[in-house]
């Protein structure tokens, strides 16, 4: 049976979790360890079949001191249900300032309705995700023109400079990614039996069979939702190289903007980024700013019970062949 190549699945998951649509530690010993915060979860029915993928909005407050400050980590996926983005737009109105990700030159603006650069490979990749999964684009439905939105990310040139300072180039990064993927593949092979016990109803997907399957979009969503949940739990990760470039470098830049907004007296702050960024953000808020987790709420990003119209995968391939 044919299977989706691991490299392709790796890239598509990164597109969902990490790449903005516009461009496109050891813990100290404790008496009682705090459970790891989840920012993505998969809901299942009585037969353990995935029915929905949800993302979290987690609130943090000072462990001591200023009781008026609240900071929300708003983890998202960049393709989702239209209703998901409508709820987020409404939710964003409550913040004094909302810090958002956008790998673009400083001062760049995202127009309302999010015009996509069709020549950009990352944008093309997310467009493919949107079509195949039968979902909507974050770029097209989030209103970035609101006055409380503040850009908090690196520009492409700044990302290159951060790599250069570490002595990295395209060649060393490529080798690092390949090494990380081989390590991850070995770990997945070792845990294969455990994964089957955990997900006994998740079969391998045959791309050719999906072309004639009217429920192809939902089947792909179920597979990818599980893999996103696994990535966050550490079962399947991005690897050290991509984690540094796509998460650590950009989160560090966002925290500089966060600190500036704190100094300006902002008390109700939201950080709106891909869900894969959130564990690192949480550590920075805890270790550098003395904040603690207070509460969370969940939004449905993907509804896997909806009946799909036609076969999105077949339609996509037809359009690509034209």
HELIX and SHEET records of a PDB file:
HELIX    1   1 UNK A    6  UNK A   17  1                                  12    
HELIX    2   2 UNK A   82  UNK A   91  1                                  10    
HELIX    3   3 UNK A   92  UNK A   94  5                                   3    
HELIX    4   4 UNK A  121  UNK A  133  1                                  13    
HELIX    5   5 UNK A  138  UNK A  141  1                                   4    
HELIX    6   6 UNK A  156  UNK A  165  1                                  10    
HELIX    7   7 UNK A  170  UNK A  190  1                                  21    
HELIX    8   8 UNK A  192  UNK A  198  1                                   7    
HELIX    9   9 UNK A  207  UNK A  210  1                                   4    
HELIX   10  10 UNK A  216  UNK A  233  1                                  18    
HELIX   11  11 UNK A  240  UNK A  242  1                                   3    
HELIX   12  12 UNK A  243  UNK A  248  3                                   6    
HELIX   13  13 UNK A  249  UNK A  263  1                                  15    
HELIX   14  14 UNK A  275  UNK A  277  5                                   3    
HELIX   15  15 UNK A  278  UNK A  289  1                                  12    
HELIX   16  16 UNK A  312  UNK A  321  1                                  10    
SHEET    1   A 6 UNK A  40  UNK A  44  0                                        
SHEET    2   A 6 UNK A  50  UNK A  62 -1                                        
SHEET    3   A 6 UNK A  70  UNK A  76 -1                                        
SHEET    4   A 6 UNK A 268  UNK A 274  1                                        
SHEET    5   A 6 UNK A  97  UNK A 100  1                                        
SHEET    6   A 6 UNK A 149  UNK A 151  1                                        
SHEET    1   B 3 UNK A  40  UNK A  44  0                                        
SHEET    2   B 3 UNK A  50  UNK A  62 -1                                        
SHEET    3   B 3 UNK A 291  UNK A 303 -1                                        
SHEET    1   C 2 UNK A  79  UNK A  80  0                                        
SHEET    2   C 2 UNK A 136  UNK A 137 -1                                        
END                                                                             
